[in-house]
Amino acid sequence: MKQSCLRAGVLISGTGSNLKALINAIDCQQLNLKIVRVVSNRGDAAGIKHAKLAGIPVSVISKLDFPERQSHDNAVADVLQKSDADLVILAGYMRILGEDFTNRYCGRLINLHPSLLPLYKGLDTYNRVLQAGDSETGASIHFVNADLDSGAVISQVKIPVLPDDDALSLRARLGPMEHRLLVATVKLFCNGLVQYGNGAVLYRGREIAQPLQLGNDGSFL
């Protein structure tokens, strides 16, 4: 029996390059996914154009209209609920969501973060990697909880740090790998292979001790 299409809401703040990667994967029939709503906290976010070109409904919910976090979170949650989103994907969303929101979507809310978590939570990850002298960096996708970038890590992709790297070159090389990681991880959700249970990631029904690692061929090792 054919599995039903997973319904997702995607939250963005900027260019929407990860949103575009998801749209491309859907168009190429790599994902059994329907993006039912894009939410941006910025009306000038370039990623809104990707959504509109793909015919995806867009809601701009600015903190200027909802100065209190709770009221802002409630507005976002209401839009997602009305869209009947099964999964909520934070793809470059630069606003922290409160505990009520993260609890409401516990196990259905994931975030893409540009570091090998638990290293370098928060902002300015590329410069922090360089300052630490790390030999590698990467990106992580994790379940979201009320603590910043602290939820159970589902998957990662790694790249080496080269001797002449700066923050811009790291960002440029990691970007395409983030896209591949996001598409591959969302595919796991579409196929029902990943769940959240008791604070941990369950892959094929079993708790994993370490995040899934994306290989060069685009599959998980």
Contacts in CASP RR format, 6 or more apart in sequence:
PFRMAT RR
TARGET T0000
AUTHOR 0000-0000-0000
METHOD contacts of the structure
MODEL  1
MKQSCLRAGVLISGTGSNLKALINAIDCQQLNLKIVRVVSNRGDAAGIKH
AKLAGIPVSVISKLDFPERQSHDNAVADVLQKSDADLVILAGYMRILGED
FTNRYCGRLINLHPSLLPLYKGLDTYNRVLQAGDSETGASIHFVNADLDS
GAVISQVKIPVLPDDDALSLRARLGPMEHRLLVATVKLFCNGLVQYGNGA
VLYRGREIAQPLQLGNDGSFL
3 32 0 8 1.000
3 190 0 8 1.000
3 191 0 8 1.000
3 192 0 8 1.000
5 32 0 8 1.000
5 33 0 8 1.000
5 34 0 8 1.000
5 190 0 8 1.000
6 32 0 8 1.000
6 33 0 8 1.000
6 34 0 8 1.000
6 86 0 8 1.000
6 87 0 8 1.000
6 189 0 8 1.000
6 190 0 8 1.000
7 33 0 8 1.000
7 34 0 8 1.000
7 36 0 8 1.000
7 83 0 8 1.000
7 84 0 8 1.000
7 85 0 8 1.000
7 86 0 8 1.000
7 87 0 8 1.000
8 22 0 8 1.000
8 33 0 8 1.000
8 34 0 8 1.000
8 35 0 8 1.000
8 36 0 8 1.000
8 85 0 8 1.000
8 86 0 8 1.000
8 87 0 8 1.000
8 88 0 8 1.000
8 89 0 8 1.000
8 186 0 8 1.000
9 35 0 8 1.000
9 36 0 8 1.000
9 37 0 8 1.000
9 38 0 8 1.000
9 39 0 8 1.000
9 80 0 8 1.000
9 83 0 8 1.000
9 85 0 8 1.000
9 87 0 8 1.000
9 88 0 8 1.000
9 89 0 8 1.000
10 19 0 8 1.000
10 22 0 8 1.000
10 35 0 8 1.000
10 37 0 8 1.000
10 38 0 8 1.000
10 39 0 8 1.000
10 51 0 8 1.000
10 88 0 8 1.000
10 89 0 8 1.000
10 91 0 8 1.000
11 38 0 8 1.000
11 39 0 8 1.000
11 40 0 8 1.000
11 41 0 8 1.000
11 76 0 8 1.000
11 88 0 8 1.000
11 89 0 8 1.000
11 90 0 8 1.000
11 91 0 8 1.000
11 92 0 8 1.000
11 93 0 8 1.000
12 18 0 8 1.000
12 19 0 8 1.000
12 38 0 8 1.000
12 39 0 8 1.000
12 40 0 8 1.000
12 45 0 8 1.000
12 47 0 8 1.000
12 48 0 8 1.000
12 91 0 8 1.000
12 92 0 8 1.000
12 93 0 8 1.000
13 40 0 8 1.000
13 41 0 8 1.000
13 42 0 8 1.000
13 45 0 8 1.000
13 92 0 8 1.000
13 93 0 8 1.000
13 94 0 8 1.000
13 95 0 8 1.000
14 40 0 8 1.000
14 42 0 8 1.000
14 45 0 8 1.000
14 46 0 8 1.000
14 47 0 8 1.000
14 92 0 8 1.000
14 94 0 8 1.000
15 45 0 8 1.000
15 46 0 8 1.000
15 47 0 8 1.000
16 45 0 8 1.000
16 46 0 8 1.000
16 47 0 8 1.000
16 50 0 8 1.000
16 91 0 8 1.000
16 92 0 8 1.000
17 47 0 8 1.000
17 175 0 8 1.000
17 179 0 8 1.000
18 91 0 8 1.000
18 92 0 8 1.000
18 112 0 8 1.000
18 178 0 8 1.000
18 179 0 8 1.000
18 182 0 8 1.000
19 35 0 8 1.000
19 38 0 8 1.000
19 47 0 8 1.000
19 50 0 8 1.000
19 51 0 8 1.000
19 91 0 8 1.000
20 47 0 8 1.000
20 50 0 8 1.000
21 179 0 8 1.000
21 180 0 8 1.000
21 182 0 8 1.000
21 183 0 8 1.000
22 31 0 8 1.000
22 33 0 8 1.000
22 35 0 8 1.000
22 89 0 8 1.000
22 91 0 8 1.000
22 182 0 8 1.000
22 183 0 8 1.000
22 186 0 8 1.000
23 35 0 8 1.000
23 50 0 8 1.000
23 51 0 8 1.000
23 54 0 8 1.000
23 56 0 8 1.000
25 31 0 8 1.000
25 33 0 8 1.000
25 183 0 8 1.000
25 186 0 8 1.000
25 187 0 8 1.000
26 33 0 8 1.000
26 34 0 8 1.000
26 35 0 8 1.000
30 183 0 8 1.000
30 187 0 8 1.000
31 183 0 8 1.000
31 186 0 8 1.000
31 187 0 8 1.000
31 190 0 8 1.000
32 190 0 8 1.000
32 191 0 8 1.000
33 186 0 8 1.000
33 190 0 8 1.000
35 51 0 8 1.000
35 54 0 8 1.000
35 56 0 8 1.000
36 56 0 8 1.000
36 57 0 8 1.000
36 83 0 8 1.000
36 84 0 8 1.000
36 85 0 8 1.000
37 56 0 8 1.000
37 57 0 8 1.000
37 58 0 8 1.000
37 59 0 8 1.000
37 79 0 8 1.000
37 80 0 8 1.000
37 83 0 8 1.000
37 85 0 8 1.000
38 47 0 8 1.000
38 48 0 8 1.000
38 51 0 8 1.000
38 56 0 8 1.000
38 57 0 8 1.000
38 58 0 8 1.000
38 59 0 8 1.000
39 58 0 8 1.000
39 59 0 8 1.000
39 60 0 8 1.000
39 61 0 8 1.000
39 76 0 8 1.000
39 79 0 8 1.000
39 80 0 8 1.000
40 47 0 8 1.000
40 48 0 8 1.000
40 58 0 8 1.000
40 59 0 8 1.000
40 60 0 8 1.000
40 61 0 8 1.000
41 60 0 8 1.000
41 61 0 8 1.000
41 62 0 8 1.000
41 63 0 8 1.000
41 72 0 8 1.000
41 93 0 8 1.000
41 94 0 8 1.000
41 95 0 8 1.000
42 60 0 8 1.000
42 62 0 8 1.000
43 60 0 8 1.000
43 62 0 8 1.000
48 58 0 8 1.000
48 60 0 8 1.000
51 57 0 8 1.000
51 58 0 8 1.000
52 58 0 8 1.000
57 83 0 8 1.000
59 79 0 8 1.000
61 72 0 8 1.000
61 75 0 8 1.000
61 76 0 8 1.000
61 79 0 8 1.000
63 72 0 8 1.000
63 95 0 8 1.000
65 72 0 8 1.000
65 75 0 8 1.000
66 72 0 8 1.000
66 75 0 8 1.000
69 96 0 8 1.000
69 98 0 8 1.000
70 98 0 8 1.000
70 100 0 8 1.000
72 95 0 8 1.000
73 97 0 8 1.000
73 98 0 8 1.000
73 100 0 8 1.000
73 101 0 8 1.000
76 97 0 8 1.000
76 101 0 8 1.000
77 101 0 8 1.000
77 104 0 8 1.000
77 105 0 8 1.000
80 88 0 8 1.000
80 105 0 8 1.000
86 108 0 8 1.000
87 108 0 8 1.000
87 109 0 8 1.000
87 110 0 8 1.000
87 186 0 8 1.000
87 189 0 8 1.000
88 105 0 8 1.000
88 108 0 8 1.000
88 109 0 8 1.000
88 110 0 8 1.000
89 110 0 8 1.000
89 111 0 8 1.000
89 112 0 8 1.000
89 182 0 8 1.000
89 186 0 8 1.000
90 97 0 8 1.000
90 109 0 8 1.000
90 110 0 8 1.000
90 111 0 8 1.000
90 112 0 8 1.000
90 144 0 8 1.000
91 112 0 8 1.000
91 182 0 8 1.000
92 112 0 8 1.000
93 111 0 8 1.000
96 148 0 8 1.000
97 109 0 8 1.000
97 144 0 8 1.000
98 146 0 8 1.000
99 146 0 8 1.000
102 109 0 8 1.000
102 144 0 8 1.000
102 145 0 8 1.000
102 146 0 8 1.000
103 146 0 8 1.000
105 144 0 8 1.000
106 143 0 8 1.000
106 145 0 8 1.000
106 196 0 8 1.000
107 143 0 8 1.000
107 195 0 8 1.000
107 196 0 8 1.000
107 197 0 8 1.000
109 143 0 8 1.000
109 144 0 8 1.000
110 141 0 8 1.000
110 142 0 8 1.000
110 143 0 8 1.000
110 144 0 8 1.000
110 154 0 8 1.000
110 185 0 8 1.000
110 189 0 8 1.000
111 141 0 8 1.000
111 142 0 8 1.000
111 144 0 8 1.000
111 149 0 8 1.000
112 139 0 8 1.000
112 140 0 8 1.000
112 141 0 8 1.000
112 178 0 8 1.000
112 181 0 8 1.000
112 182 0 8 1.000
113 121 0 8 1.000
113 122 0 8 1.000
113 125 0 8 1.000
113 139 0 8 1.000
113 140 0 8 1.000
113 141 0 8 1.000
113 142 0 8 1.000
113 149 0 8 1.000
114 125 0 8 1.000
114 126 0 8 1.000
114 138 0 8 1.000
114 139 0 8 1.000
114 171 0 8 1.000
114 174 0 8 1.000
114 178 0 8 1.000
115 121 0 8 1.000
115 125 0 8 1.000
115 128 0 8 1.000
115 129 0 8 1.000
115 137 0 8 1.000
115 138 0 8 1.000
115 139 0 8 1.000
115 140 0 8 1.000
116 136 0 8 1.000
116 137 0 8 1.000
116 138 0 8 1.000
116 139 0 8 1.000
116 140 0 8 1.000
116 156 0 8 1.000
116 158 0 8 1.000
117 140 0 8 1.000
117 142 0 8 1.000
117 149 0 8 1.000
117 153 0 8 1.000
117 156 0 8 1.000
117 211 0 8 1.000
118 149 0 8 1.000
118 150 0 8 1.000
118 153 0 8 1.000
119 129 0 8 1.000
119 134 0 8 1.000
120 128 0 8 1.000
120 129 0 8 1.000
121 148 0 8 1.000
121 149 0 8 1.000
121 150 0 8 1.000
122 148 0 8 1.000
122 149 0 8 1.000
125 137 0 8 1.000
126 137 0 8 1.000
126 167 0 8 1.000
126 168 0 8 1.000
126 170 0 8 1.000
126 171 0 8 1.000
127 167 0 8 1.000
129 137 0 8 1.000
129 161 0 8 1.000
129 170 0 8 1.000
130 161 0 8 1.000
130 165 0 8 1.000
130 166 0 8 1.000
130 167 0 8 1.000
130 170 0 8 1.000
133 161 0 8 1.000
134 161 0 8 1.000
135 160 0 8 1.000
135 161 0 8 1.000
136 158 0 8 1.000
136 159 0 8 1.000
136 160 0 8 1.000
136 161 0 8 1.000
137 158 0 8 1.000
137 159 0 8 1.000
137 161 0 8 1.000
137 170 0 8 1.000
137 174 0 8 1.000
138 156 0 8 1.000
138 157 0 8 1.000
138 158 0 8 1.000
138 159 0 8 1.000
138 174 0 8 1.000
138 177 0 8 1.000
139 156 0 8 1.000
139 157 0 8 1.000
139 174 0 8 1.000
139 175 0 8 1.000
139 177 0 8 1.000
139 178 0 8 1.000
139 181 0 8 1.000
140 153 0 8 1.000
140 154 0 8 1.000
140 155 0 8 1.000
140 156 0 8 1.000
140 211 0 8 1.000
141 153 0 8 1.000
141 154 0 8 1.000
141 155 0 8 1.000
141 156 0 8 1.000
141 181 0 8 1.000
141 182 0 8 1.000
141 185 0 8 1.000
142 149 0 8 1.000
142 150 0 8 1.000
142 151 0 8 1.000
142 152 0 8 1.000
142 153 0 8 1.000
142 154 0 8 1.000
143 151 0 8 1.000
143 152 0 8 1.000
143 154 0 8 1.000
143 196 0 8 1.000
143 199 0 8 1.000
143 201 0 8 1.000
144 151 0 8 1.000
145 151 0 8 1.000
151 199 0 8 1.000
152 196 0 8 1.000
152 199 0 8 1.000
152 200 0 8 1.000
152 201 0 8 1.000
153 201 0 8 1.000
153 211 0 8 1.000
154 185 0 8 1.000
154 188 0 8 1.000
154 194 0 8 1.000
154 201 0 8 1.000
154 211 0 8 1.000
154 212 0 8 1.000
155 181 0 8 1.000
155 184 0 8 1.000
155 185 0 8 1.000
155 188 0 8 1.000
155 211 0 8 1.000
155 212 0 8 1.000
155 213 0 8 1.000
155 214 0 8 1.000
155 220 0 8 1.000
156 181 0 8 1.000
156 211 0 8 1.000
156 212 0 8 1.000
156 213 0 8 1.000
156 214 0 8 1.000
157 177 0 8 1.000
157 178 0 8 1.000
157 180 0 8 1.000
157 181 0 8 1.000
157 213 0 8 1.000
157 214 0 8 1.000
157 215 0 8 1.000
158 213 0 8 1.000
159 170 0 8 1.000
159 173 0 8 1.000
159 174 0 8 1.000
159 177 0 8 1.000
161 170 0 8 1.000
162 169 0 8 1.000
177 214 0 8 1.000
180 214 0 8 1.000
180 218 0 8 1.000
181 214 0 8 1.000
184 214 0 8 1.000
184 218 0 8 1.000
184 219 0 8 1.000
184 220 0 8 1.000
185 194 0 8 1.000
185 212 0 8 1.000
188 194 0 8 1.000
188 203 0 8 1.000
188 212 0 8 1.000
188 220 0 8 1.000
193 203 0 8 1.000
193 204 0 8 1.000
194 201 0 8 1.000
194 202 0 8 1.000
194 203 0 8 1.000
195 201 0 8 1.000
195 202 0 8 1.000
195 205 0 8 1.000
196 202 0 8 1.000
197 207 0 8 1.000
198 207 0 8 1.000
200 207 0 8 1.000
200 208 0 8 1.000
201 207 0 8 1.000
201 208 0 8 1.000
201 211 0 8 1.000
202 208 0 8 1.000
203 212 0 8 1.000
212 220 0 8 1.000
212 221 0 8 1.000
213 220 0 8 1.000
213 221 0 8 1.000
214 220 0 8 1.000
214 221 0 8 1.000
215 221 0 8 1.000
END
